[in-house]
Amino acid sequence: MRGGKYKNTGKIINAITIESDTKKSRNSAHLTPFESTKKRLLKMIKNLSLKKNGQFYSLKKPLSRQSVTDSFRDISKNRIGNYLINDIKEDFQTTSGRQATYSLCSYKIETEPSFLEGTTTKEYKYAYLLLIELDDALIILKKYVNSPEDYFSRFIDEYDYEKFCHLHGNKNPEYERVTMRNMNISNSVIKARSLEAKNLNGILPTNSSSRSIPTSFRMRVGQNSYTLTPSTSRVIHRDKKNGLDELINWAFEVKEEIKATTDSCEFISNFSSPICLKEIIDRGHKVVAILLDLTEIENKVISGVAELQRENGKKFNTKELNRFFNHLKAPLQVDGDVLKSKGVILAGKVSYSKSVITIKNKILDQITIVENGVPNISIGSFINRSKPFSAVFDSPKYSYFSRSCFEDKQLLNNIPSILNVFDDSYDFSSVSSEKEKPHATHLTRFPEKSLFRAIEDKYCSQHDIIICDDMNDEWADHIAIDKSSATPSISFIHSKFIKKDTYGASAFHEVVAQALKNIGRTQAEKSSYKVKYDNEWCKNYEDTGIKRVIGANDWSELGQAIDSVNQNPNSIKKVVLATPFLRKIQLHSELTKLASGQKCKPHYIQLIWLINTFISSCKDFGVQAHILCKP
């Protein structure tokens, strides 16, 4: 057909039938060319055979003929030959009397086969775009067409996220599969995962789901199966293929169901909700602190892979580098659009768009990262390009991390369980350093007033084997194995010492990041331990007489201990944070305020996000979370 914009939906039209119908219409002497074309078009519409798979949008006003024409023209600019179909704003009445307007475009495209690259071989396909306008909704069905909804932004709105996700929630759906995006504020955790079961209702831990946003889920309602993808407003109803009449009736049913939906499904209610930065601010909340994470750059500089240069080309010495990175590990206070560091106003400002935070600072813009094979970039540009920072608001319900904002509805309810993770039964009052370096070569134990010594003598005292894995490719500062108890256990201990008590997020962020980076080591095979033993653990610590392994004389004894843990299905694995700069009584006071809806200082809000990130990640790996602190 000429002048038409139709897209092929799987088996929209059989090519042989089209060609045959075309010949017949040309041979029909009693029909004018226009009548012949119209008759063939109507036959094609009757031959539509599509799956119930569409994107649903609220329609603010009918699509204009010009907007449809322009969109069809643009999406088909690389078509081969004439349009197969190009119907714009055609009225349609279903057999049940429902009125709708459809626009359909289909055309031929050529592409290189997906299994080839760099050849002149082409395969031909038919693309299609079908727009169905109901009274107050638009449904888009498509194939080989990218983001057609962008052409109609003036006419459509997305349905409310909660209403869309709770579709059929009042009909006791059984959720069979869910794909989630993890919203924990760390780059060291699994960002996405999928779970599948005959019925996930009641199986998925609420603590885990409250930290995740569902990107898609499949549910069964009676004999019907639906897949919802909130990010693209897509609804898929697993069913036989249908003609236009049935598709329109289905579209009416779905859009009415969305409008009538209430937040009635407990399974979906457990998840976090994505939210725009602008929406949080419009609700009267404000960003109160930002925590930069420049670990990637710091590691490159320390290892010599990259270096920092000032605007005049002068390089930083070691002392200046340490001072620079340590300064940026402290949370930056935000007061409106003003950025402060330890109360001092910084030259620059913080700006907000609909979805992202941008940080402008003169000092950061004047420091350049220089790395071989990579274009030079200022620290300021790196921060605003990669967004390696989290931001907290004056309400703990909301958080921002790496261009995304989310609302955790369960966070405040989880505060009592969060406090139970803290263990104040160990005495760290005599500790005055982490390792008390430099170490004398004659030492056979870490110094008595060091945190490492306190961990070995106090926390590890009930364990059979203690491994010091500090330095190089460490899994933890210490690994402690209890092989002789009825329930064997292995603990991965990460220690951080600060001279004064502090509840700022930077110190805690450092030890949490280290723990999450290595949390997968809790599932390591025995062979991986053997490699560690041969490379490091069989030696002394640095140039001292401190043995890295206490309680096992050789690999055979250590290997047997690892077997006692791995071969017992009831064995316990723990990730332990030793943080003697925190006091449980102080945390209890401030976090209880949050639970009751009271205000508290910004760094406590950041702290609770970090703690909850740590706990939920441990639960995901099936390990216990413990935090050692002062009373």
FENHU-V324800 format. One record per run of one state. SS is the DSSP state (2 for helix, 1 for strand, 0 for the rest). FROM is the first residue (numbers start at 1). LEN is the number of residues. If there is no record, write none. Layout:
ss=(SS;SS)
from=(FROM;FROM)
len=(LEN;LEN)
This chain:
ss=(0;1;0;2;0;2;0;1;0;2;0;1;0;1;0;1;0;1;0;2;0;1;0;2;0;2;0;1;0;1;0;2;0;1;0;1;2;0;1;0;2;0;2;0;1;0;2;0;1;0;2;0;1;0;1;0;2;0;1;0;1;0;1;0;1;0;1;2;0;1;0;1;2;0;1;0;1;0;1;0;2;0;1;0;1;0;1;2;0;2;0;1;0;1;0;1;0;2;0;2;0;2;0;1;0;1;0;1;0;2;0;1;2;0;2;0;1;0)
from=(1;6;7;15;27;33;48;50;60;65;76;80;94;99;112;123;134;137;144;148;153;156;158;161;166;169;172;174;183;192;197;206;210;212;222;224;230;233;234;243;244;261;266;270;273;275;277;283;287;293;295;304;306;310;315;316;318;329;332;336;338;342;344;346;348;353;357;362;366;368;372;374;379;387;389;394;398;402;404;408;412;420;422;424;433;434;450;451;458;459;463;465;469;478;483;489;496;505;518;519;524;526;538;540;541;547;548;549;551;555;567;572;584;596;602;621;624;631)
len=(5;1;8;12;6;15;2;10;5;11;4;14;5;13;11;11;3;7;4;5;3;2;3;5;3;3;2;9;9;5;9;4;2;10;2;6;3;1;9;1;17;5;4;3;2;2;6;4;6;2;9;2;4;5;1;2;11;3;4;2;4;2;2;2;5;4;5;4;2;4;2;5;8;2;5;4;4;2;4;4;8;2;2;9;1;16;1;7;1;4;2;4;9;5;6;7;9;13;1;5;2;12;2;1;6;1;1;2;4;12;5;12;12;6;19;3;7;1)
